[in-house]
C-alpha cells in the first residue's frame, strides 16, 4: 500500500485522530514518543521535518489551496479562541472543517515522494491539533498545535504569499 493510499484510508476511516495514527503504527509499536513526534515512526527514530537541501519543498495547487483554507479557518476563529469564548461545540466544528481540508489535500495533492513524506509530518501534526480540539480537556492547546503545524508548513514548503500566524 502506498503512503498516499494509507493516509487516504486513514482519513476516511478515522478522521485523522491520534488514536488512529497510533493504531496504524507497525505491529508491536506502542503509542508514546513516536505518536507524539507526528506519528511517523519508521523504527529508526522519529522522522523530523526538514528542508530540501536548504530550500523549501515544492508544492502544488491542491496543497496550497487546502493549507490556505486551514489557515483561513484558524484566522476566522482566532479572536474567540484567544478570548476563551469558543465553546466546545465551536472547537468541534472547527476541527471538522479542518479535517475536510486535510482529506482534500491528501486526496488531490501530488508531490514528489520526498516532499510528500515531509508533508505527512505536517498533516500528522495538524491531526494532533484537530484531535485535541475535538476531544481534549484543553481544546485551545489543540488550536495552538494546528497553528504551529501551519507555521511549520510555511517554513518548510514553498507557498507564495504565505504568512505565519502569530499566537
Backbone as a ProteinNet text record, in pm:
[ID]
protein_1_A
[PRIMARY]
XXXXXXXXXXXXXXXXXXXXXXXXXXXXXXXXXXXXXXXXXXXXXXXXXXXXXXXXXXXXXXXXXXXXXXXXXXXXXXXXXXXXXXXXXXXXXXXXXXXXXXXXXXXXXXXXXXXXXXXXXXXXXXXXXXXXXXXXXXXXXXXXXXXXXXXXXXXXXXXXXXXXXXX
[TERTIARY]
86	0	90.4	64.7	145.9	116.4	208	188.4	62.3	39.3	-79	-206	-210.2	-327.6	-350.9	-243.6	-254.4	-319.5	-273.4	-328.3	-471.2	-504.4	-642.8	-733.7	-692.7	-772.3	-781.9	-672.2	-670.2	-766.6	-764.2	-855.3	-1000.2	-1026.5	-1164.8	-1221.8	-1142.2	-1195.1	-1185.4	-1093.5	-1071.6	-1060.6	-1085.8	-1084	-955.2	-845.7	-712	-698.4	-749.5	-730.8	-600.3	-545	-419.4	-434.8	-547.6	-569.8	-557.7	-606.4	-597.4	-454.4	-379.8	-240	-162.6	-191.4	-122.3	-157.3	-283.5	-322.9	-268.8	-228.3	-172.1	-21.6	34.8	178.3	214.1	341.6	382.9	347.5	320.5	282.1	388.9	346	438.4	477.4	448	479.1	375.6	417.7	325.6	315.7	197.7	185.1	277.3	317.5	406.6	491.7	624.2	709.7	692.1	672.2	654.4	527.5	418.8	292.9	302.9	374.5	389.2	477.6	563.9	651.6	594.7	468.3	396.4	351.8	361.7	307.8	370	495.6	558.9	688.2	677.3	790.2	822.5	949.1	990.8	1090.5	1095.1	1181.5	1324.6	1359.2	1495.2	1495.5	1406.1	1394.4	1281.6	1232.3	1119.5	1162.8	1077.7	1104	1092.3	1174.1	1176	1158.2	1077.2	1053.7	1184.6	1215.2	1339.8	1318.7	1415.3	1412.8	1470.1	1452.4	1504.1	1640.1	1744.7	1880.1	1886.4	1826.7	1829.2	1720	1639.7	1531.3	1397	1293.9	1159	1115.7	1032	980	880.1	878.6	781.9	641.7	542.3	402.4	324.3	199.8	111.2	-14.3	-95.9	-215.1	-310.3	-340.3	-431.2	-377.2	-246.9	-188.4	-199.2	-162.3	-169.3	-313	-407.8	-548.8	-594.3	-562.6	-604.3	-540	-410.7	-342.7	-391.9	-419.3	-477.1	-614.8	-691.9	-823.2	-813.6	-718.4	-699.7	-656.5	-563.7	-517.9	-635.6	-719.1	-835.9	-931.7	-954.2	-1041.8	-987.6	-857.4	-797.4	-806.4	-783.3	-791.8	-933.7	-1033.2	-1173.2	-1209.6	-1147.1	-1179.5	-1082.2	-979.8	-871.4	-920	-1004.7	-1049.2	-1124.2	-1214.1	-1290.7	-1199.8	-1100	-1006.6	-924.3	-866	-778.4	-852	-978.3	-1055.7	-1119.4	-1101.7	-1161.4	-1310.8	-1362.3	-1505.9	-1553.2	-1461.5	-1504.4	-1549.2	-1674.7	-1733.5	-1682.9	-1693.8	-1652.7	-1714.5	-1840.8	-1905	-1839.1	-1792.7	-1721.9	-1589.2	-1517.4	-1391.5	-1417.6	-1523.4	-1555.7	-1589.6	-1663.7	-1698.8	-1574.4	-1487.9	-1362.9	-1277.5	-1266.7	-1189.2	-1245.3	-1376.2	-1438.7	-1408.2	-1410.9	-1379.3	-1233.8	-1145.4	-1003.8	-983.9	-1051.8	-1043.4	-1086.3	-1188	-1233.8	-1123.6	-1057.7	-946.8	-832	-799.7	-691.6	-724.7	-846.4	-886.7	-873.2	-909.6	-898.2	-751.9	-666.6	-523.3	-470.1	-498.4	-446.3	-498.6	-623.3	-682.1	-626.7	-598.8	-566	-420.2	-346.5	-208.7	-118.4	-34.4	58.9	199	270.6	406.5	507.1	631.1	739.7	747.7	795.2	794.6	860.1	974.2	1041.1	959.4	902.9	818.4	690.9	635.4	514.5	539.8	655.2	690.4	697	754.7	761.1	621.3	539	402	326.1	348.9	279.9	313.8	433.2	468	382.2	362.9	277.7	133.5	86.6	-51.1	-71.5	26.1	14.8	8.3	87.5	85.7	-50.1	-103.4	-238.9	-338.8	-324.1	-413.9	-410.1	-291.5	-280.1	-362.9	-349.7	-424.9	-574.6	-614.7	-756.9	-812.8	-739.1	-784.9	-804.9	-712	-724.1	-840.5	-861.8	-975.9	-1108.3	-1114.3	-1238.4	-1261.5	-1156.8	-1172.5	-1098.3	-1016.8	-928.1	-991.1	-928.1	-969.1	-928.4	-815.8	-764.3	-767.7	-885.6	-905.4	-824.2	-799.6	-719.7	-577.8	-527.4	-394.3	-395.9	-507.9	-521.2	-512.5	-576.3	-568.2	-424.3	-353.1	-211.7	-130	-161.2	-90.3	-116.9	-240.7	-273.2	-196.2	-192.3	-118.8	29.6	85.4	226.7	251.9	161	175.5	168.2	76.1	66.3	194.2	248.3	371.5	489.8	493.1	595.8	584.5	462.4	438.7	498.6	470.4	520.3	671.4	736.3	882.7	946.8	872.7	931.9	880.4	772	713.2	698.1	723.6	711.3	563.7	521.7	381.6	380.7	384.1	388.7	278.5	318.5	223.7	188.8	241.8	209.4	261.1	179.3	219	194.8	292.7	278.4	165	105	1.1	67.6	50.9	105.3	2	53.2	-38.7	23.7
-116.8	0	123	219.4	340.1	428.7	519.9	613.5	694.9	740.3	822	741.5	616.5	532.4	509.5	486.5	465.6	586.5	706.8	825	853.8	827.2	846.6	752.1	626.6	529.4	569.7	616.8	659.3	774.7	871.4	985.2	943.1	860.5	820.3	740.4	653.5	565.2	620.7	714.3	755.9	905.5	982.2	1128.4	1180.9	1113.7	1156.9	1186.9	1098	1117.5	1052.7	1098.2	1043.5	896	858.1	716.3	634.7	687.9	616.4	609.3	717.5	715.4	613.1	607.5	511	368.5	343.3	208.2	169.1	265.8	236.7	215.2	224.1	204.6	59.5	33.9	-103.1	-194.3	-322.4	-417.7	-420.9	-415.3	-415.8	-276.3	-175.2	-38.4	6.6	91.9	143	293.4	349	494.1	553.8	671.8	739.4	836	831.5	927.6	927.8	812	809.3	881.6	856.3	923.4	1072.2	1106.3	1246.8	1319.5	1248	1312.4	1297.6	1325.1	1331.7	1196.8	1089.9	961.6	907.5	938.8	896.4	822.7	714.5	636	525.1	508.4	402.5	307.4	304.9	210.4	258.4	375.7	425.3	568.2	597	731.3	805.1	903.2	979.4	1060.8	1063.8	1146.7	1292.1	1377.3	1517.8	1602	1704.3	1795.5	1865.1	1867.7	1929.2	1996.5	2076.6	2143.5	2051.3	2090.1	2017.6	2076.4	2024.9	2075.3	2226.4	2273.3	2414.4	2498	2438.6	2511.6	2455.4	2535.2	2488	2386.3	2293	2189.3	2249	2194.9	2236.7	2194.8	2271.6	2241.8	2239	2197.6	2204.1	2281.8	2312.2	2394.9	2335	2202.8	2148.4	2163.4	2147.1	2163	2308.2	2400.2	2542	2583.7	2536.4	2569.1	2514.9	2389.9	2328.9	2393.5	2420.3	2482.2	2625.4	2695.6	2830.2	2823.3	2721.4	2702.6	2677.8	2594.9	2567.6	2695.2	2767.5	2893.7	2989.7	3001.8	3090.7	3049.4	2919.3	2869.8	2911.1	2897.8	2933.8	3084.2	3163.1	3308.6	3353.3	3289.4	3324.3	3296.9	3198.6	3159.7	3217.2	3286.5	3329.9	3414.5	3511.5	3601.3	3523.9	3436.4	3356.4	3261.4	3205.3	3114.8	3192.7	3303.7	3382.4	3439.6	3472.7	3529.9	3422.9	3296.2	3187.9	3174.4	3232.1	3232.8	3122.6	3046.1	2939.8	2819	2783.8	2672.2	2539.3	2431.1	2300.2	2266.7	2298.9	2271.3	2351.4	2471.1	2552.7	2490.4	2438.1	2367.9	2244.3	2171.5	2050.4	2084.3	2191.4	2233	2279.2	2355	2399.3	2278.6	2183.3	2062.1	1986.8	1977.5	1907.4	1977.8	2111	2184.8	2164.4	2159.5	2136.1	1994.2	1896.9	1758.5	1748.4	1822.4	1822.4	1874.6	1981.4	2036.5	1935.7	1870.9	1772.1	1657.5	1608.1	1497.8	1537.7	1660.7	1708.4	1718.8	1767.2	1774.5	1635.5	1540.8	1404.9	1342	1367.2	1308.3	1369.3	1499.6	1569.4	1606.9	1618.5	1666.4	1561.5	1603.9	1513.9	1572.5	1536.9	1585.7	1475.6	1516.8	1420.1	1341.2	1216.7	1132.5	1194.7	1258.3	1316.3	1431.5	1514.9	1625.4	1570.9	1466.4	1403.8	1349.2	1287.7	1234.9	1348	1460	1575	1630.7	1634	1682.5	1596	1466	1377.5	1413.1	1465.2	1509.2	1628.7	1722	1838.1	1792.5	1701.9	1652.4	1581.1	1503	1434.9	1536.7	1642.3	1747.6	1818.4	1846	1901.8	1807.8	1678	1578	1576.5	1595.5	1602.8	1719.3	1833.5	1950.9	1932.6	1876.7	1851.2	1757.6	1652.4	1556.3	1623.8	1709.5	1779.6	1878.2	1944.9	2037.8	1963	1841.1	1763.3	1699.8	1654	1567.1	1612	1712.1	1745.6	1825.3	1817.2	1897.7	2043.2	2061.7	2195.2	2213.3	2236.5	2245.2	2358	2464.4	2575	2529.7	2430.7	2376	2305.8	2246.3	2186.7	2292.1	2407	2517.7	2566.2	2573.5	2612.9	2512.9	2385.1	2282.4	2297.7	2325.1	2347	2467.6	2575.8	2695	2664.1	2589.3	2551.6	2469.5	2378.4	2297.2	2384.9	2480.7	2572.8	2654.4	2701.1	2778.8	2692.3	2566.5	2472.9	2454.7	2438.5	2426.3	2546.7	2665.9	2786.7	2797.7	2743.4	2746	2640.1	2534.8	2420.9	2397.4	2463.7	2443.2	2576.7	2573.5	2693	2723.1	2838.4	2879.3	3031.7	3082.4	3227.5	3299.4	3405	3485.7	3431.6	3315.5	3256.2	3344.8	3363.7	3439.8	3354.4	3355.7	3282.8	3344.5	3263.6	3310.9	3335.6	3454.2	3486.4	3444.2	3388.2	3348.9	3373.5
0	0	0	-86	-92.7	27.9	54.7	164.9	143.5	20.5	-10.1	15.4	-31.7	-11.5	136.8	210.3	353.5	420.4	388.9	453.5	409.9	284.2	241	318.3	330.3	405.2	552.2	606.2	745.1	768.4	679.4	692.2	677.8	580.5	555.2	671	729	832.2	972.9	995.4	1133.2	1152.9	1050.9	1059.9	1121.8	1096.4	1135	1283.7	1367.9	1511.5	1554.3	1661.1	1710.2	1742.9	1795.7	1822.5	1696.1	1585.2	1458.3	1410.6	1428.9	1387.5	1469.6	1599.3	1683.2	1643.2	1608.3	1571.1	1435.2	1354.7	1223.6	1231	1351.1	1367.4	1338.7	1311.2	1285.1	1402.4	1372.5	1475.9	1583.5	1707.6	1819.6	1864.9	1786	1825.4	1927.1	2016.7	2116.4	2103.6	2132.6	2130	2234.5	2214.7	2307.8	2230.6	2250.8	2183.1	2031.7	1970.7	1824.7	1784.6	1855.5	1823.3	1851.7	1958.7	1992.8	1893.7	1822.9	1726.2	1586.9	1572	1445.4	1393	1470.7	1429	1303	1277.4	1153.1	1186.4	1258	1304.6	1205.9	1177.2	1085.8	1151	1284.2	1351.1	1367	1320.1	1333.3	1385	1478.3	1532.7	1464.1	1531.7	1478.6	1357.7	1257.7	1141	1183.2	1121.9	1158.2	1033.3	1044.9	934.3	898	769.7	724.3	589.4	551.2	421.6	314.5	190.9	75.3	38.9	101.8	78.6	99	207.8	242.5	178.8	93.9	27.2	72.4	54.6	85.5	-19	23.4	-65.3	-164.2	-283.7	-385.5	-341.6	-383.9	-354.3	-484.9	-475.6	-591.9	-552.5	-651.2	-627.2	-523.1	-528.2	-425.9	-283.3	-266.5	-133.7	-88.3	-175.1	-138	-106.3	-185.1	-160.9	-25	3.4	129.5	250.8	242.1	355.6	376	267.1	279.5	344.5	310.8	372.2	521.4	561.9	705.1	776.6	715.7	774.3	790.7	689.1	695.5	806.5	821.4	929	1065.6	1082.9	1211.5	1235.6	1132.5	1149.2	1182.4	1120.3	1149	1295	1353.7	1491.8	1594.1	1549.2	1638	1755.5	1729.7	1837	1945.3	1904.2	2001.2	2078.6	2011.2	2079	2180.4	2136.8	2224.1	2344.5	2327.6	2438.4	2526.8	2489.5	2566.8	2545.3	2437.3	2411.6	2317.3	2260.8	2169.3	2251.9	2238.8	2313.5	2257.7	2335.6	2284.8	2149.1	2129.5	2000.2	1888.4	1919.8	1821.2	1783	1882.1	1853.9	1768.2	1801.6	1725.2	1580.5	1559.7	1423.5	1347.7	1414.8	1353.1	1315.5	1405.7	1378.9	1258.6	1248.6	1135.8	1003.7	1004.1	880.6	840.8	939.2	909.9	858.5	917.7	869.1	723.4	685.3	546.3	454.9	496.3	417.3	407.3	518.8	519.2	424.3	430.8	342.8	196.4	164.1	26.1	-15.9	74	44.4	13.5	100.3	83.8	-45	-78.2	-198.5	-326.9	-326.3	-450.8	-468.8	-363	-369.4	-433.5	-525.5	-594.6	-584.9	-481.3	-461.6	-491.6	-512	-524.6	-393.7	-399.2	-278.7	-155.4	-169.8	-52.8	5.1	-80.5	-33.7	30.1	-29.2	24.3	164.4	183.8	315.7	418.3	379.9	470.2	497.6	394.6	412.3	512.2	510.4	604.7	749.3	773.6	908.5	949	856.2	883.4	905	820	832.3	965.8	1007.5	1136.7	1250.6	1240.8	1342.6	1342.9	1224.8	1216.2	1282.9	1256.6	1314.3	1465.7	1522.2	1668.1	1721.7	1655.7	1699.1	1683.8	1570.9	1545.6	1652	1682.9	1783.1	1918.9	1956.8	2084.7	2083	1969.5	1961.2	1973	1921.8	1926.4	2062.2	2125	2241.1	2365.7	2354.4	2464.3	2575.9	2689.9	2804.3	2780.3	2712.6	2681.2	2530.1	2478.3	2333.1	2271	2347.3	2295.4	2262.7	2334.1	2304	2168.7	2133	2000.4	1891.8	1916.3	1820.3	1808	1919.8	1916	1835.2	1847.5	1771.5	1622.4	1585.4	1443.9	1391.3	1468.1	1425.5	1411.4	1505.6	1495.7	1369.5	1337.3	1215.8	1091.1	1090	976.5	961.5	1072.4	1066.4	1023.6	1067.6	1019.5	868.8	820.9	677.1	604.2	651.4	586.9	586.4	689.3	695.4	606.9	575.1	504.6	362.9	325.4	192.4	120.4	-9.7	-93.2	-115.6	-68.2	-80.8	-93	-216.8	-236.2	-158.1	-87.9	-11.9	126	162.2	292.2	404.6	506.1	623.9	747.2	835.6	961.6	1042.9	1127.3	1218.8	1353.4	1403.7	1536.9	1640.7	1746.5	1854.9	1988.5
[MASK]
+++++++++++++++++++++++++++++++++++++++++++++++++++++++++++++++++++++++++++++++++++++++++++++++++++++++++++++++++++++++++++++++++++++++++++++++++++++++++++++++++++++++

